[in-house]
Amino acid sequence: MFKINDEIIVNLDEYVDTSSLVALKPQIEYAIALHFDKAVPSQYVGDIFLDKGKGFLDITDDERVEFFNKYPYLKDLTHNQLLLWLRYHLNITYGQSHLHVISSRSWEHKHLRGECDKSEVTESFLPFLDWVESQQIFSSYGRVNLFLNEPGCSTPIHHDPPHKHISPKDQFIWITLGDRKKFFVYDENTGEKHYANGTVSTFDNHNYHGSDPGKFANWSIRVDGVFSEEFLTKTGMFRHFQ
């Protein structure tokens, strides 16, 4: 497994103002409710699943033609609507969606502000973005994604692209408020799940990770960027990332 300072998940709570972040929870959830109709089903590209035989929400061109021939009314659906239909029609046991608070033009440059764009929901999340900037975690940040899980839905165990053998050491924070989301990093050698127990964390996303089904609806936020020298120094992560 890839580790950061010999830790699988680094809890960053002591280095940020978690009380002011937690105070934003009702406002963040107001913004989620306001823009829930803009959430899109999460898609996973490439051979990134622990279980290669399940969990892929996308479909091949041949499968698409087969579905359209059998159910011609599907042609009226957008791509995202088709993915939602597949959730109900096929034996898919998870249902994660996401909101692009700030979207990236490419996966490789998701940490760069100049390669990212505000979305139609950005303004509603300005109090949260103000908190991010006030913590001086990043010298600059790029993509901001909010992940939504409905009750009983998990996030499939996967690693981030392009592959899991070499880590590019992506710099990001992962945030969840409360204990609804049962997020973990998975050790494929031992089968152990290492659960996040903090409000603000980071980990190497080229390790397998996912979340258990939750009893209630839950969410998390990932902010990609370039960690500031000050933050790397006080967290002891400078050598790892530099």
Helices and strands as residue ranges (DSSP letters): E 9-11, G 13-15, H 18-22, H 25-34, G 36-38, E 40-41, H 61-70, G 72-76, H 79-89, E 97-104, G 113-115, E 116-118, G 122-125, H 126-134, E 138-149, E 155-158, E 172-175, E 182-186, E 193-195, E 200-203, E 208-212, E 218-227, H 229-235, H 238-241
